[in-house]
Amino acid sequence: MKFRPLHDRVLIERVEEEEKTKTGIIIPDAAREKQQRGKIVAVGKGRINEKGEVLKLDVKEGDVVLFEKYGGEDIKMDGKEYVILKEESIIGVVEG
């Protein structure tokens, strides 16, 4: 299914976290927190300012980002879990 967020929203697929700690302890699903890191799958066209102009987003499809813990809305499409949020809820882009 194709999905394009509106305005300054982005669709993010959470990046899977490690199932083991560095010391080899396996973390059960129930004890894991939802990851605040993800890959941008789709972006909207941009935020509209007071003059009606569209301001492009600083992020793009394929960027790996960190986002606020309680930012956004969890959704499920085609059997995958995503989070959709506004660009302002993104803390930064992971580089390298």
N, CA, C and O atoms as CSV, one atom per row, in Angstrom:
chain,resi,resn,atom,element,x,y,z
A,1,MET,N,N,0.837,-1.171,0.000
A,1,MET,CA,C,0.000,0.000,0.000
A,1,MET,C,C,0.889,1.243,0.000
A,1,MET,O,O,1.831,1.334,0.786
A,2,LYS,N,N,0.592,2.187,-0.869
A,2,LYS,CA,C,1.314,3.457,-0.898
A,2,LYS,C,C,0.667,4.398,0.107
A,2,LYS,O,O,-0.557,4.437,0.233
A,3,PHE,N,N,1.493,5.156,0.821
A,3,PHE,CA,C,0.995,6.093,1.822
A,3,PHE,C,C,1.851,7.344,1.763
A,3,PHE,O,O,3.079,7.262,1.790
A,4,ARG,N,N,1.210,8.499,1.683
A,4,ARG,CA,C,1.918,9.777,1.712
A,4,ARG,C,C,1.338,10.620,2.833
A,4,ARG,O,O,0.166,10.993,2.783
A,5,PRO,N,N,2.140,10.927,3.843
A,5,PRO,CA,C,1.661,11.771,4.940
A,5,PRO,C,C,1.343,13.179,4.434
A,5,PRO,O,O,1.897,13.626,3.429
A,6,LEU,N,N,0.467,13.858,5.123
A,6,LEU,CA,C,0.114,15.226,4.749
A,6,LEU,C,C,0.998,16.240,5.459
A,6,LEU,O,O,1.457,16.018,6.580
A,7,HIS,N,N,1.224,17.348,4.785
A,7,HIS,CA,C,1.935,18.516,5.305
A,7,HIS,C,C,3.295,18.170,5.905
A,7,HIS,O,O,4.169,17.677,5.191
A,8,ASP,N,N,3.496,18.419,7.216
A,8,ASP,CA,C,4.819,18.234,7.831
A,8,ASP,C,C,4.902,16.934,8.629
A,8,ASP,O,O,5.665,16.837,9.590
A,9,ARG,N,N,4.122,15.947,8.232
A,9,ARG,CA,C,4.169,14.655,8.928
A,9,ARG,C,C,5.098,13.687,8.197
A,9,ARG,O,O,5.306,13.793,6.989
A,10,VAL,N,N,5.651,12.741,8.960
A,10,VAL,CA,C,6.524,11.712,8.385
A,10,VAL,C,C,6.074,10.342,8.886
A,10,VAL,O,O,5.565,10.210,9.999
A,11,LEU,N,N,6.268,9.332,8.053
A,11,LEU,CA,C,5.958,7.949,8.406
A,11,LEU,C,C,7.274,7.252,8.688
A,11,LEU,O,O,8.174,7.257,7.848
A,12,ILE,N,N,7.393,6.651,9.868
A,12,ILE,CA,C,8.649,6.049,10.314
A,12,ILE,C,C,8.437,4.580,10.650
A,12,ILE,O,O,7.473,4.215,11.323
A,13,GLU,N,N,9.353,3.745,10.171
A,13,GLU,CA,C,9.375,2.339,10.560
A,13,GLU,C,C,10.429,2.210,11.651
A,13,GLU,O,O,11.594,2.553,11.448
A,14,ARG,N,N,10.009,1.714,12.802
A,14,ARG,CA,C,10.948,1.590,13.922
A,14,ARG,C,C,12.068,0.611,13.561
A,14,ARG,O,O,11.830,-0.407,12.910
A,15,VAL,N,N,13.292,0.932,13.991
A,15,VAL,CA,C,14.445,0.060,13.798
A,15,VAL,C,C,14.437,-0.952,14.935
A,15,VAL,O,O,14.297,-0.586,16.102
A,16,GLU,N,N,14.588,-2.231,14.587
A,16,GLU,CA,C,14.592,-3.293,15.609
A,16,GLU,C,C,15.806,-3.136,16.508
A,16,GLU,O,O,16.914,-2.875,16.041
A,17,GLU,N,N,15.580,-3.299,17.797
A,17,GLU,CA,C,16.683,-3.214,18.753
A,17,GLU,C,C,17.259,-4.592,19.026
A,17,GLU,O,O,16.663,-5.608,18.669
A,18,GLU,N,N,18.401,-4.616,19.651
A,18,GLU,CA,C,19.069,-5.864,19.992
A,18,GLU,C,C,18.215,-6.693,20.948
A,18,GLU,O,O,17.558,-6.147,21.835
A,19,GLU,N,N,18.229,-8.002,20.765
A,19,GLU,CA,C,17.496,-8.891,21.667
A,19,GLU,C,C,18.365,-9.338,22.829
A,19,GLU,O,O,17.874,-9.945,23.780
A,20,LYS,N,N,19.661,-9.038,22.754
A,20,LYS,CA,C,20.595,-9.401,23.820
A,20,LYS,C,C,21.320,-8.157,24.302
A,20,LYS,O,O,21.509,-7.197,23.555
A,21,THR,N,N,21.726,-8.196,25.582
A,21,THR,CA,C,22.580,-7.136,26.097
A,21,THR,C,C,24.014,-7.444,25.681
A,21,THR,O,O,24.281,-8.505,25.116
A,22,LYS,N,N,24.934,-6.532,25.952
A,22,LYS,CA,C,26.344,-6.753,25.610
A,22,LYS,C,C,26.935,-7.953,26.342
A,22,LYS,O,O,27.889,-8.572,25.870
A,23,THR,N,N,26.365,-8.271,27.489
A,23,THR,CA,C,26.873,-9.406,28.265
A,23,THR,C,C,26.213,-10.724,27.880
A,23,THR,O,O,26.540,-11.765,28.449
A,24,GLY,N,N,25.278,-10.694,26.910
A,24,GLY,CA,C,24.670,-11.916,26.412
A,24,GLY,C,C,23.330,-12.276,27.008
A,24,GLY,O,O,22.779,-13.333,26.701
A,25,ILE,N,N,22.791,-11.410,27.861
A,25,ILE,CA,C,21.481,-11.688,28.464
A,25,ILE,C,C,20.399,-11.396,27.429
A,25,ILE,O,O,20.387,-10.322,26.827
A,26,ILE,N,N,19.489,-12.352,27.221
A,26,ILE,CA,C,18.403,-12.182,26.258
A,26,ILE,C,C,17.265,-11.404,26.921
A,26,ILE,O,O,16.818,-11.745,28.016
A,27,ILE,N,N,16.807,-10.348,26.236
A,27,ILE,CA,C,15.742,-9.510,26.767
A,27,ILE,C,C,14.403,-10.007,26.216
A,27,ILE,O,O,14.226,-10.047,24.998
A,28,PRO,N,N,13.460,-10.387,27.078
A,28,PRO,CA,C,12.153,-10.845,26.587
A,28,PRO,C,C,11.343,-9.694,25.997
A,28,PRO,O,O,11.538,-8.537,26.371
A,29,ASP,N,N,10.423,-10.015,25.064
A,29,ASP,CA,C,9.595,-9.001,24.411
A,29,ASP,C,C,8.863,-8.113,25.405
A,29,ASP,O,O,8.760,-6.904,25.201
A,30,ALA,N,N,8.357,-8.704,26.474
A,30,ALA,CA,C,7.573,-7.949,27.456
A,30,ALA,C,C,8.408,-6.890,28.174
A,30,ALA,O,O,7.861,-5.891,28.641
A,31,ALA,N,N,9.711,-7.090,28.268
A,31,ALA,CA,C,10.573,-6.157,28.994
A,31,ALA,C,C,11.154,-5.061,28.102
A,31,ALA,O,O,11.759,-4.114,28.605
A,32,ARG,N,N,10.980,-5.176,26.806
A,32,ARG,CA,C,11.554,-4.189,25.882
A,32,ARG,C,C,10.677,-2.953,25.775
A,32,ARG,O,O,9.449,-3.037,25.764
A,33,GLU,N,N,11.328,-1.817,25.696
A,33,GLU,CA,C,10.614,-0.574,25.438
A,33,GLU,C,C,10.567,-0.358,23.941
A,33,GLU,O,O,11.413,-0.863,23.204
A,34,LYS,N,N,9.571,0.397,23.492
A,34,LYS,CA,C,9.507,0.709,22.072
A,34,LYS,C,C,10.691,1.589,21.719
A,34,LYS,O,O,11.039,2.515,22.451
A,35,GLN,N,N,11.293,1.289,20.603
A,35,GLN,CA,C,12.471,2.007,20.155
A,35,GLN,C,C,12.107,3.419,19.712
A,35,GLN,O,O,11.056,3.625,19.105
A,36,GLN,N,N,12.961,4.385,20.006
A,36,GLN,CA,C,12.771,5.771,19.608
A,36,GLN,C,C,13.633,6.098,18.393
A,36,GLN,O,O,13.935,7.261,18.126
A,37,ARG,N,N,14.018,5.076,17.674
A,37,ARG,CA,C,14.858,5.233,16.501
A,37,ARG,C,C,14.151,4.556,15.344
A,37,ARG,O,O,13.588,3.473,15.506
A,38,GLY,N,N,14.176,5.182,14.182
A,38,GLY,CA,C,13.504,4.581,13.044
A,38,GLY,C,C,13.971,5.147,11.723
A,38,GLY,O,O,14.695,6.141,11.668
A,39,LYS,N,N,13.540,4.488,10.657
A,39,LYS,CA,C,13.883,4.891,9.300
A,39,LYS,C,C,12.659,5.540,8.668
A,39,LYS,O,O,11.558,4.994,8.732
A,40,ILE,N,N,12.849,6.691,8.065
A,40,ILE,CA,C,11.741,7.406,7.433
A,40,ILE,C,C,11.356,6.694,6.147
A,40,ILE,O,O,12.189,6.467,5.270
A,41,VAL,N,N,10.067,6.341,6.050
A,41,VAL,CA,C,9.534,5.618,4.903
A,41,VAL,C,C,8.859,6.574,3.924
A,41,VAL,O,O,8.935,6.376,2.711
A,42,ALA,N,N,8.200,7.607,4.441
A,42,ALA,CA,C,7.499,8.569,3.594
A,42,ALA,C,C,7.431,9.916,4.307
A,42,ALA,O,O,7.381,9.975,5.535
A,43,VAL,N,N,7.430,10.995,3.527
A,43,VAL,CA,C,7.332,12.349,4.082
A,43,VAL,C,C,6.243,13.125,3.356
A,43,VAL,O,O,5.936,12.863,2.193
A,44,GLY,N,N,5.669,14.086,4.071
A,44,GLY,CA,C,4.688,14.981,3.456
A,44,GLY,C,C,5.399,16.046,2.633
A,44,GLY,O,O,6.627,16.078,2.567
A,45,LYS,N,N,4.614,16.917,2.006
A,45,LYS,CA,C,5.191,17.947,1.137
A,45,LYS,C,C,5.809,19.102,1.902
A,45,LYS,O,O,6.656,19.815,1.365
A,46,GLY,N,N,5.395,19.299,3.161
A,46,GLY,CA,C,5.982,20.366,3.962
A,46,GLY,C,C,4.948,21.129,4.754
A,46,GLY,O,O,3.743,20.991,4.546
A,47,ARG,N,N,5.455,21.944,5.675
A,47,ARG,CA,C,4.596,22.762,6.529
A,47,ARG,C,C,4.156,23.996,5.759
A,47,ARG,O,O,4.920,24.544,4.964
A,48,ILE,N,N,2.936,24.430,5.993
A,48,ILE,CA,C,2.408,25.627,5.337
A,48,ILE,C,C,2.485,26.779,6.333
A,48,ILE,O,O,1.945,26.698,7.436
A,49,ASN,N,N,3.170,27.865,5.926
A,49,ASN,CA,C,3.309,29.008,6.836
A,49,ASN,C,C,2.099,29.946,6.732
A,49,ASN,O,O,1.138,29.665,6.015
A,50,GLU,N,N,2.167,31.058,7.460
A,50,GLU,CA,C,1.054,32.007,7.511
A,50,GLU,C,C,0.725,32.622,6.154
A,50,GLU,O,O,-0.413,33.026,5.915
A,51,LYS,N,N,1.718,32.696,5.263
A,51,LYS,CA,C,1.523,33.277,3.932
A,51,LYS,C,C,0.998,32.257,2.925
A,51,LYS,O,O,0.744,32.594,1.769
A,52,GLY,N,N,0.837,31.018,3.365
A,52,GLY,CA,C,0.356,29.972,2.465
A,52,GLY,C,C,1.471,29.298,1.676
A,52,GLY,O,O,1.198,28.494,0.784
A,53,GLU,N,N,2.724,29.616,1.994
A,53,GLU,CA,C,3.861,29.011,1.316
A,53,GLU,C,C,4.199,27.666,1.951
A,53,GLU,O,O,4.051,27.485,3.159
A,54,VAL,N,N,4.654,26.725,1.126
A,54,VAL,CA,C,5.033,25.401,1.632
A,54,VAL,C,C,6.524,25.410,1.960
A,54,VAL,O,O,7.360,25.693,1.101
A,55,LEU,N,N,6.845,25.097,3.215
A,55,LEU,CA,C,8.239,25.020,3.665
A,55,LEU,C,C,8.645,23.552,3.676
A,55,LEU,O,O,8.061,22.750,4.405
A,56,LYS,N,N,9.639,23.202,2.874
A,56,LYS,CA,C,10.070,21.807,2.779
A,56,LYS,C,C,10.626,21.300,4.098
A,56,LYS,O,O,11.102,22.073,4.929
A,57,LEU,N,N,10.557,19.991,4.275
A,57,LEU,CA,C,11.061,19.363,5.492
A,57,LEU,C,C,12.573,19.217,5.440
A,57,LEU,O,O,13.162,19.169,4.360
A,58,ASP,N,N,13.209,19.148,6.625
A,58,ASP,CA,C,14.657,18.947,6.716
A,58,ASP,C,C,15.045,17.482,6.568
A,58,ASP,O,O,16.213,17.170,6.337
A,59,VAL,N,N,14.076,16.583,6.699
A,59,VAL,CA,C,14.348,15.147,6.607
A,59,VAL,C,C,13.807,14.611,5.289
A,59,VAL,O,O,12.968,15.235,4.639
A,60,LYS,N,N,14.315,13.424,4.908
A,60,LYS,CA,C,13.871,12.814,3.645
A,60,LYS,C,C,13.726,11.314,3.824
A,60,LYS,O,O,14.177,10.753,4.822
A,61,GLU,N,N,13.098,10.671,2.860
A,61,GLU,CA,C,12.941,9.223,2.898
A,61,GLU,C,C,14.311,8.561,2.993
A,61,GLU,O,O,15.253,8.966,2.312
A,62,GLY,N,N,14.414,7.542,3.841
A,62,GLY,CA,C,15.670,6.819,4.012
A,62,GLY,C,C,16.500,7.289,5.193
A,62,GLY,O,O,17.384,6.562,5.647
A,63,ASP,N,N,16.235,8.505,5.711
A,63,ASP,CA,C,16.975,8.994,6.880
A,63,ASP,C,C,16.648,8.140,8.099
A,63,ASP,O,O,15.506,7.723,8.287
A,64,VAL,N,N,17.658,7.885,8.922
A,64,VAL,CA,C,17.448,7.215,10.216
A,64,VAL,C,C,17.424,8.325,11.251
A,64,VAL,O,O,18.353,9.129,11.330
A,65,VAL,N,N,16.357,8.368,12.048
A,65,VAL,CA,C,16.153,9.473,12.977
A,65,VAL,C,C,15.861,8.981,14.388
A,65,VAL,O,O,15.457,7.837,14.597
A,66,LEU,N,N,16.075,9.872,15.350
A,66,LEU,CA,C,15.645,9.673,16.726
A,66,LEU,C,C,14.456,10.598,16.937
A,66,LEU,O,O,14.470,11.749,16.499
A,67,PHE,N,N,13.423,10.090,17.614
A,67,PHE,CA,C,12.235,10.918,17.827
A,67,PHE,C,C,11.785,10.835,19.270
A,67,PHE,O,O,12.205,9.950,20.016
A,68,GLU,N,N,10.920,11.770,19.659
A,68,GLU,CA,C,10.439,11.855,21.033
A,68,GLU,C,C,9.728,10.574,21.451
A,68,GLU,O,O,9.041,9.936,20.654
A,69,LYS,N,N,9.906,10.220,22.701
A,69,LYS,CA,C,9.359,8.975,23.221
A,69,LYS,C,C,7.845,8.892,23.081
A,69,LYS,O,O,7.316,7.850,22.694
A,70,TYR,N,N,7.154,9.962,23.387
A,70,TYR,CA,C,5.693,9.944,23.331
A,70,TYR,C,C,5.150,10.743,22.150
A,70,TYR,O,O,3.976,11.115,22.141
A,71,GLY,N,N,5.989,11.006,21.164
A,71,GLY,CA,C,5.541,11.738,19.984
A,71,GLY,C,C,4.922,10.800,18.969
A,71,GLY,O,O,5.353,9.654,18.835
A,72,GLY,N,N,3.935,11.265,18.267
A,72,GLY,CA,C,3.383,10.505,17.165
A,72,GLY,C,C,2.291,9.526,17.523
A,72,GLY,O,O,1.879,9.396,18.675
A,73,GLU,N,N,1.839,8.841,16.487
A,73,GLU,CA,C,0.735,7.894,16.588
A,73,GLU,C,C,1.183,6.564,15.990
A,73,GLU,O,O,1.661,6.524,14.857
A,74,ASP,N,N,1.032,5.477,16.742
A,74,ASP,CA,C,1.378,4.157,16.228
A,74,ASP,C,C,0.272,3.675,15.296
A,74,ASP,O,O,-0.910,3.742,15.633
A,75,ILE,N,N,0.670,3.184,14.112
A,75,ILE,CA,C,-0.304,2.634,13.165
A,75,ILE,C,C,0.231,1.326,12.607
A,75,ILE,O,O,1.425,1.043,12.698
A,76,LYS,N,N,-0.656,0.535,12.032
A,76,LYS,CA,C,-0.273,-0.738,11.437
A,76,LYS,C,C,-0.804,-0.770,10.009
A,76,LYS,O,O,-1.988,-0.534,9.771
A,77,MET,N,N,0.090,-1.067,9.055
A,77,MET,CA,C,-0.285,-1.179,7.646
A,77,MET,C,C,0.432,-2.379,7.048
A,77,MET,O,O,1.628,-2.565,7.268
A,78,ASP,N,N,-0.285,-3.178,6.306
A,78,ASP,CA,C,0.290,-4.338,5.628
A,78,ASP,C,C,1.097,-5.223,6.578
A,78,ASP,O,O,2.128,-5.771,6.189
A,79,GLY,N,N,0.634,-5.364,7.817
A,79,GLY,CA,C,1.281,-6.232,8.787
A,79,GLY,C,C,2.519,-5.649,9.444
A,79,GLY,O,O,3.157,-6.332,10.244
A,80,LYS,N,N,2.883,-4.409,9.134
A,80,LYS,CA,C,4.051,-3.762,9.742
A,80,LYS,C,C,3.590,-2.631,10.643
A,80,LYS,O,O,2.558,-2.005,10.403
A,81,GLU,N,N,4.375,-2.379,11.685
A,81,GLU,CA,C,4.062,-1.288,12.600
A,81,GLU,C,C,4.898,-0.059,12.249
A,81,GLU,O,O,6.097,-0.149,11.985
A,82,TYR,N,N,4.232,1.078,12.255
A,82,TYR,CA,C,4.869,2.359,11.942
A,82,TYR,C,C,4.457,3.372,12.998
A,82,TYR,O,O,3.546,3.139,13.793
A,83,VAL,N,N,5.145,4.492,12.984
A,83,VAL,CA,C,4.735,5.639,13.786
A,83,VAL,C,C,4.666,6.827,12.828
A,83,VAL,O,O,5.549,7.021,11.992
A,84,ILE,N,N,3.608,7.610,12.965
A,84,ILE,CA,C,3.473,8.806,12.137
A,84,ILE,C,C,3.503,10.000,13.079
A,84,ILE,O,O,2.786,10.038,14.079
A,85,LEU,N,N,4.348,10.979,12.744
A,85,LEU,CA,C,4.494,12.136,13.608
A,85,LEU,C,C,4.862,13.370,12.815
A,85,LEU,O,O,5.225,13.288,11.642
A,86,LYS,N,N,4.764,14.511,13.468
A,86,LYS,CA,C,5.155,15.762,12.829
A,86,LYS,C,C,6.677,15.891,12.882
A,86,LYS,O,O,7.333,15.335,13.763
A,87,GLU,N,N,7.210,16.622,11.937
A,87,GLU,CA,C,8.661,16.788,11.871
A,87,GLU,C,C,9.222,17.369,13.169
A,87,GLU,O,O,10.343,17.036,13.554
A,88,GLU,N,N,8.474,18.220,13.840
A,88,GLU,CA,C,8.966,18.843,15.077
A,88,GLU,C,C,9.200,17.841,16.201
A,88,GLU,O,O,9.885,18.154,17.174
A,89,SER,N,N,8.635,16.630,16.078
A,89,SER,CA,C,8.850,15.576,17.086
A,89,SER,C,C,10.120,14.774,16.838
A,89,SER,O,O,10.481,13.912,17.639
A,90,ILE,N,N,10.801,15.059,15.724
A,90,ILE,CA,C,12.063,14.389,15.424
A,90,ILE,C,C,13.183,15.163,16.129
A,90,ILE,O,O,13.311,16.378,15.985
A,91,ILE,N,N,13.989,14.420,16.895
A,91,ILE,CA,C,15.075,15.038,17.658
A,91,ILE,C,C,16.279,15.291,16.768
A,91,ILE,O,O,16.922,16.335,16.878
A,92,GLY,N,N,16.593,14.345,15.886
A,92,GLY,CA,C,17.739,14.512,15.010
A,92,GLY,C,C,17.912,13.347,14.061
A,92,GLY,O,O,17.259,12.312,14.197
A,93,VAL,N,N,18.800,13.527,13.096
A,93,VAL,CA,C,19.120,12.513,12.092
A,93,VAL,C,C,20.405,11.799,12.501
A,93,VAL,O,O,21.397,12.443,12.843
A,94,VAL,N,N,20.384,10.465,12.465
A,94,VAL,CA,C,21.565,9.668,12.791
A,94,VAL,C,C,22.417,9.590,11.525
A,94,VAL,O,O,21.939,9.137,10.485
A,95,GLU,N,N,23.662,10.024,11.604
A,95,GLU,CA,C,24.547,10.005,10.439
A,95,GLU,C,C,25.671,9.007,10.673
A,95,GLU,O,O,26.168,8.847,11.787
A,96,GLY,N,N,26.055,8.341,9.587
A,96,GLY,CA,C,27.188,7.420,9.651
A,96,GLY,C,C,26.895,6.033,10.061
A,96,GLY,O,O,27.804,5.206,10.136
